[in-house]
Amino acid sequence: MVTGQLTFKTTDGSFDVAAGEAFDVPPGHIPLFSAGCEWVQFTATAGQRKTDKAVQRNTAAAAGTGDHPTGQT
């Protein structure tokens, strides 16, 4: 975490990550970002593709469109 704070809700509960801390979070989490939150994400390429697709689906669902921003499913 570079700046700010990030809270993750998981099936096991929730936890906070603050500036200067590293974190590893399992699939199925819900991130809650604080204003000005900045982080750096490191993920293996295959894992990142899966993560990107999930983020796109969840973002579209939260926007209520059901659309996939990249046109992929």
N, C-alpha and C positions, 0 to 999 in steps of 0.2 A: 504494500500500500504506500503510495507516494504522499498524498495529502488527503485530509478529511477522514471520514469513517464510513465503513460499510458493514451492514448487518446482514447475515445470512440466516434464513429460516430453513430448517431441514426437518426430516422426519424424526430426528432425535432431539429437536429443540432449536434454539437460535444461539448465535454467537456473533460478537462484534470483532471487527478488525480495524485497527487504528494506524495512522501514518507511521511508517518505519517497521511495520510487522509484515511477515510473510504468512501465506495461508494456502491451504489445500482444501477444497470443498467437493463433496461427492455430487454426482448427478442428481437431479431432482430438487435442487435447492431453489429458493426464491431470494434474489438479492434486493436489498433496500438501500439505496444510495443516499448519502448526505449531500447537501449542496457543496460544490467544489471538490467532490470526490474524484481522485485520479489514481489509477493503478496500472501496473504492468502485468500482462498475462503471458505465461509461458505454458505451452501445451504442444505435445507431439502433433505433427501434421494431421494424421488420421483422426486423432481425438479432437483436434480443433475443428475439422470439417463437421463432425457430428455436433459439437458444441454450437458452431455457427448456425446450423440448421435449426437447432432447438431454440436459440435466441430469436431467430427470424420468425419462427412459428409463434412463440410466446409474445413477441412484440406485436405481431399482426393480430393475435387474439385479444391482447390488451387494448388495442386500438379499435377493436370491434369490427374490423374489416374482414378477417378470415383470409385475407390475401397474403401471399408470400412475396416479400419485397423483391426477391431476385427472380421470381417466376418459377422457382424450383419447389418441388414437394418432397 
